[in-house]
Amino acid sequence: MPAPFIKGNSAMTVLGPVAEPVPAARMTPAQARVLFAATMGNFMSATPVLYTVFGMVLIPISKEFGWPRAQVSGVLGLAALCAAAMAFATGPLVDRYGPRRLILMGSLSFAVALGLFSLAPARVLPFYGLFLLADIAAAFASPMTYSKAVSGWFDRGRGAALGFAGGVGNGLGATVIPIIGGLLLSRFDWRVTYQGMALMVGAIGFPILLRFLRDPPPGGLRDAGPARAEKGTGPANDLTLRQAVGTRAFWITALAIGLCAACMTAMFTNVVPVLTERGFALADGVTVVTVFALVCAVVQWLMGLVLDRIATPLILVPFYLLGLGGLLLLQYGPSMPWLVAAGVMMGLGLGAEYSALPFLVSRYFGFRSYGAIAGVLYGGINVGMGLIPFAMNGIFDAYRSYDPALHLIQGLMLAATAAFLFLPSYDRPLRG
């Protein structure tokens, strides 16, 4: 990395302005408890527990019910629209009532709904309905609501805290839970697999949240001190949803981060089917998903540290290009070493995306309407997470190959990566 050069009193790099050095702030017990609770909540959220496991059981469900894969995965399209609607609804609710109340309700309801889904009959309407019920419950305990809690408890070091909660939470959840799901699936069936998920969320996740999660101080925690007086560490803007939507940064963020995050997250549910279709074993697919998720977990935390230091989103571009390269290796890699490399590269890309979205929302737009603004952006990602797997499997049913769908995803990611060139630094006032 190029050495910093000095311009006036501010440290700069070729990538953009670097935040002023500040004395290290020790994490308080309250912050540590909230960070632990948010991490465990993300560990047992919808992405690892509901969606990632669904990718593993898609083929067994298809065989048991005698349905084409597009019919099984079709529920993901409806779930995406439902999750998007719930994100729009829960965003204002979390601004009004605080994250703790919504998360506790959502976690307990999610556990019950997972158990009910495991009893779904081979009829489309109840099968889809029970899956959607789980999706609705999970929306109240989503990464968006956890990011509101963490962002409000951390100012200095917010990027690292968000990256840790999201990375160790969602990332390790998507690493460990497929292993647990694979063990259950290899010994029992998809129904017992989801019953195990329900038990984990209800008996482990909910008590942790009840004991340790607390709402942040009103308006979010603010660090005091000379460094803040000279160069504020809080947001340069504090916008309503309507004001945010009127800025260029909002729409570019939705494209550059939202679209890529939707594409890469959707691949979690399709790595196993893609590799199975290429002739690799189930265990090979699970291995790639595990590597994908583990790298994603580590990168989220590291990227958070970087975003705390460098005030430009351009630092994300190399990671996005690596993620794009990982998709190409997943499609064409001839052996397991190449596929493991694909998992590493996709993890680098998705980890950067997951870390950047909540951080940039708080830095670009502030806390006044954080939930509403984040809800819109996460809602768009949820739409992509559902529609992309549905489209992929529809294309597979039509062409007996995932290649056309993968080429389309790669094109979308390349366009979204180029959008970063038009994002402003997040420490400046926004203009429409």
N, C-alpha and C positions, 0 to 999 in steps of 0.2 A: 504493500500500500504506500502511495506517495507520502513523503513527510509533510506535516502541516507547514504552511507559510503564514506570515503575520500580515494582517491588514488592519491598521489602526490598533484598537485594543482587543480585537476579536480574533480567535484562532479560526483558520479556514483550511479547507482541503479542496482538492480539485472537484470533489463531489458536492461541496456546499459548505455552509457555515457549521461550525462545531460549537456545541453549547459550552458556556464558560465553565471551567472547573469549579466544583463546589465541594465543600467538606462532606465526607461520607456520613450519611445519616443512618443510625442504627434502627432496624425495624422494631417497632413497638410490639408488645404482646398482642394488642388488639389487631394490628396489621397482620401478624403472623397467623393468628387464628382464622382471620378472614381469608387469607391467601391459601391456607391449608384446606378450608372448607370449599372454596371455589375450585381448587385443583381437583379434589375428590368428586365434586359435583360434575365437572367437565369429564372426568374419567368415566362416569356412569350416565352420560347424556345420550341424546338420540343418535348422534353420528356413530359412535362406537357400538352402542348396545342394540339399536334398532336397525340402522341402515347397513353397517358393516356386516353384522350377522346375517342380515337378509341376503346379501350377496353370496354368502356361503350356503344358505339353504334354498336358494332360488331353484337350482336343478332338482334337489330332492322333492320340493313342493310340486314342481312341474311334473315329475314322474308319478308322484302319489295321486295327484288330481287328474292327470292326463291332459293338462293344459299346455299350450305353447308358451314359450318363455316370455313373449311379449305380453301375454295375458296375465301372467304372474307378476311381472315387473310393472304392468300398467298401473298398479296401485301406487307406485312411486310418483307417477305423474299427478294423480289426484292428491297424494300426500304433499307434494311440492306446493300445489296451489293452496292447500289447507294450511301448511306451515307458513306460507307467505302471508296469508290473511291473518294468521295468529301473530306473526311478527309485527304486522301493522297495528294490531290491537294491543298486544302486550307492551309495545314501546311506550305509548302514553301512560299505560297503567303503571309501569315501573317508575316513570317520572313522578307520578302522583303518589303512589303508595310505598315505594321503595322496593328493592329486589328481594328482601328476605321473605316477605309474606307470599309473594308469587312463587318463589323457588320451593318453599316448603310444600305448598299445595301441589305444585307440579310434580315434585319428586315422588310423593306418596301416590298420587294418581297415576303416574307413569308405571310404577311397580304393579299396581292392580291391573292396568290396561295390558301390560305385557303378558300377565298370566291369562287374561281373557283371550288374547290373540292366539295363544298356544292351543286353544280349544276350537279354533275356527274350522267350520265344516268345508267340504269341497263344493261350495256354492259361492258364486262371485260376490253377490251383495253382502252377505255376512263376513266373508273373508276381507273384502275391501273395508267394510265398516269398522271391523275390529282393529285393523291396522291403522286406520285414520284416527280412531279413538286414542291409541297409543301416541300417535303423532301430535294430536292436540294437547294431550297431557304434558308431553315432553317440551312443548313450546313455552310453558311457564318456567321451566328450569333449563333454559337454553344458554349457549355461550354468550348471547347478547345480554341476558340478565346478569350473568356472572361478571361480564366485563364492566357493567355499570357499577357493581359492588366494588370490584378491584380498582377501577379508575377513580372512584370516589374516595378510597382509602389511601391512595398513593398519588403524589405529585412528582417530586423528584424520584426518579427510578420507576416511573409508571410503565415505561416500555418493558423493562425487565420483569416487573411483576405480572403484567398482562401476558408476556411471553411464557413465563413460568406456569401460570395457572392454565393457560391454553395448551402449552406444549406438553408439560408433564401430565396434564389432565386428558385432553382429547388425544394427544399423541400416544401416550403410554396406554390409554384406554383402548385405542385402536391397535395397539401392539399386543397387550395382554388378553383382551377380551376375545379376539379371534382364536388365540391359543385355547382358551377355556371353551369357546364355542366349538372348535375343532375336536377337542377331546370328547365333549358331550355328543357331538354329531357322529363321531366314529363309533361310539358305544350304544347310543340310543337313536333318537330321531330328531327331526327339527322341532317337534312340539316340546320335548324335554329340554332341548337347547334353550328355547325361549322361557321355559319355566325356571331354568337356572338363572337366566338374566333377571327375571322378575324378583327372585329371591335375593339376589345380590343387591339390586337397587333398593328394595324395601328394608332388608335387614342390616345392611352396611351403610349405604349411601344416606338414607334419610336420617338416621340417628346422628351421623356426623354433622350434617347440615343444621339440624335442630340445636345441637350443642354449640357449634362454633361460628356459624354465619351471623353477622350483624349488618344492619344498614349503615351506610357511610354517613358522616356528618352532612348536614344540609349544605348544598352547593359544592360538596367535595372537599377533601382535605387540602390545605394549602401550606406548603413549606415556607417558613419565614427565614430571614437572614439577609446579610449584605448582598449575596449573589442575586437573590430575588429582587432586591431593590434596584440593582443596576440593570439586570436583564431578567425579566419575569420568566418563571418556569411554567406559569399557567398559560391558558390559551390566549392567543391574540384576538380571538373572536368568541362571542357567546350568543349564538344565533338560535332563533326559532326554526322549526322545520320549514316553514314557508320561506324564511330568509335563506336557509341553507340550499333549498332547491333552486333558488335564483342565482346560485354561484356556479361558476365553471368547475370549481374544485369538486363539487358534489357529483356532477355527472361524469367527470373523468374518473373519479374514485370508483363510482359504480361500474364503469366499464373496465378500468385497469385492474381493480382488485376483485370486484364482485364477479365479473364474468370468469376470470381465471380461477378464482376460488371455487366457483360452481363446477367448472370443468374438472378440476383436479380432485375435488371432494367426491364427485360422481364416480371417478375412477376407482375409489375404494370399493364400491359395490360391483365393479365389473372386472377387476383384475383376475379374480378366480375364473369367471366364465370365459374371458378372453384367452387366458393361458390354457384352460381345459380344452377349448376349441382348437388350440394350436397343437394339442397332443401332450401337454404336460400334465402331471398328476396333481390331484387336489393338494397334497402336501407341498408341492412346488409353489402353487398359487398362494397358499397360506404363508409360506416363507417370504415371498415377495411383498405381500401385504404387511407382514410383520416388520420387515426392513423399512418399507415405505413409512409406516407409522412411527417407528423408533427414531429415524432420522428427522422426521417432521417434528417430533417432540423436542429434540435437542436444538434444532434450528430456531424454533419459535423463541426460546429463551435467549439464545445468542443474538438473534435479530432484534429482540427487544432492547438488549444492551446497546446495539449499534444505533437504533432509532433514537434512544436517549441522547446519543452523542452527536449524530450527524443530522442536521435539519434539512434533509432533502429526500424525497422518495426515490430518486434515481438509484440509490443503493440497492433497490430491489430488482432492478433489471437483470443483472447477471443470474440471479436465482431463478427468475422466471424462464430465462433461456435454458438453464439446466433442467428445469422441469419439463420443458418442451422436448429437450433431447431424451429425457427419460421415457416419454411416451413413444418416441421412435424406437428406442431399444426394446420396450415392452412389445411392440408390434413385430420387430424384425430380429431381436436377439436370438441367436441360434442355440444357446445353452444356458444353464443356470448361472454361471458367473456373469454373463451379460444381463440376465434378468435381475440378478441382485443389484448390479450397477444401475439398472433402470429404477429399481425401488429406491436406491440412494438418491438419485437425481430427482425423482418425483417428490421425495420427501423434502429435499432442499427447496424446491419450488413452492410446495404447499405450506411448509413451515413459515416461509417468508410471508405468504399471503395471510395466513391466520394471525400472525403476529402484527402485521401492519394495519389490518382493518380497524380493530377497536382503538388502537393508538392514534391513527390518523383522524378518526371521527372525533375523539376528544380534543386533539390539538387543533384541527381545522375549525370545529364548530362549537366547542365548549360543552358545558353541562346543562344549560337551561332546558334544552330539549334533546339531551343525549339519547334517551330511550326511543323517542319518536324517530329521530334521524337514523340511528342504528337499526331500528326496526324495519325501516324502508329498505336499507341496504341488505340486511340479513334476509329480509323477505325475498328480494330478488335472487339472492344466492340459493335460498330454499327452492325457488321455482326451478332454477337450473339443476339443482341436485336431483330433483324428481324427473324433470322432462328429459334430461340428457340420457340417463339409463334407459328410460322408456324408448327414446328414439334409437339408441344403440341396439336394443334388442329387437325393435321393429325392423331396423335395417338388416340385422342378422337373419331374421325370419324371411326377409325378402330376398337377400343375396347369399345366405348361408355363409356369411363372413362379416367380421367386425371391421375389416379394413376401411371401407368407405366412411364409417362413423368416426374412426380414429383420425382419418385425414381431415375431416370436418372440424373436429375438436382442436387439432393442431393449428389449423388456420385461424380459428377464433382466438386461440391463445396468443398467436403471433400478433394479431391486430391489437389485442388488449395490451400486450407488452409495449407496443409502440405508443400507446396513449400516455405512458409515464412521462414521455418527453414534454408533455403539455401541463403537468401538474406543478403548481407553485410550491415554494418552501412553506412549511406549515407554521412558521413562526412570524408570518406577516399577516396584516389585515386582508380579508378577502374582498374581492370585487366581483360583481356579476359578469 
